[in-house]
Amino acid sequence: MEYKIARIPGDGIGPEISEEAVRILSRIGELYGHTFAFTEVDAGGVAIDKYGDPLPEEQLEACRRSDAVLLAAVGGEKWDDLPVDKRPEKGLLRLRGGLGLFANLRPAIIYDELRDACPLKDEIVGTGLDILILRELTGDVYFGERGGDDITYSSDLMNYHDYEVERIARLAFESARKRGKKVTSVDKANVLATSRLWRNTVSRVAKDYPDVELNHMYVDNAAMQLVRNPRQFDVVVTGNLFGDILTDEASMITGSIGMLPSASLGSTKLGMYEPIHGSAPDIAGTGKANPIAMILSCAMMLRYSFDLEEEAQAIETAVKAVLKGGARTADIAAGGKSISTREMSDLILAELK
Ligand code: ATP
């Protein structure tokens, strides 16, 4: 079977790690008999330089024609002074909107081998941690009506429709079914009307998933529980604003930004997959970038867009084996011996057999 992938190398370390993703996927293709056909798409700073636009329409169209989008990283100092509408990040927002992606999925995993990078005590982390956080992307206070003058009075309208909550709740329950069968829905229902709608809707959807356990938690408590007892969580689902904050908190407790992938999904199989880290211009071109977040993003793509669970697990298992063998890029080496981007992906490739 042929899968069409729109590949966005982007800026900074993006092209370097994106190249490693292609190598890994090509190996998976050989091993399992799939063809991955890549179309290179310009987005972010590189597109601003070429076309004066972070996401020209024909580039977005190329993504729409694909089965999945694999994004490395966009942005950098060079483009920081441009007006907000012309910045590389605007290209990302347009991509999400243009592809109808409404949920961001971020696993927060602590690998046993990288326990030292985790700032939490051993007795809190136990034998490891594996949380999946779903953040709603299209609604909430970020997209509500704005008012005021930014000096004497301002307002941002927090709002949700039931259908927006329902579709992400379903995704959360479906995801939990494939994991620990537990969903924690995070809101502020003791204060906010929007949160009461959120809670009522999630509870209603839960009736269709009797095999999945649901609990509700206020966001202030969730922020605390993430550092106090993170092992209680399996799948966490929350709105755009709370999710923005909690996903960053969860990433921090894993202690390794170069390791974490993410997926943005909508109501079709066409998803966008990217590392959570940025373009790391400080190390671009030095061969120091950790390619693992990018490679694990490929695994998420295989799982969620192509339903290739075995192939996804093969990549995840290979990464774990390489970490177990002691290989480290500089960001996870804690000052010890480190290897390059290419060497790390060579080791992962060698595990794929
Ligand atoms: P953004 O606003 O796009 O997130 P940023 O500069 O705040 O950009 P990153 O680009 O993620 O954030 O970089 C933060 C730090 O983490 C930098 O020092 C960078 O070198 C490091 N870093 C990020 N990704 C990786 C990676 N894959 N491998 C090694 N180091 C990385």
Boltz pocket constraint, residues with backbone or C-beta under 6 A from the ligand:
constraints:
  - pocket:
      binder: B
      contacts: [[A, 74], [A, 75], [A, 257], [A, 258], [A, 259], [A, 276], [A, 277], [A, 278], [A, 279], [A, 280], [A, 281], [A, 282], [A, 283], [A, 288], [A, 289], [A, 290], [A, 291], [A, 293], [A, 331]]
      max_distance: 6.0
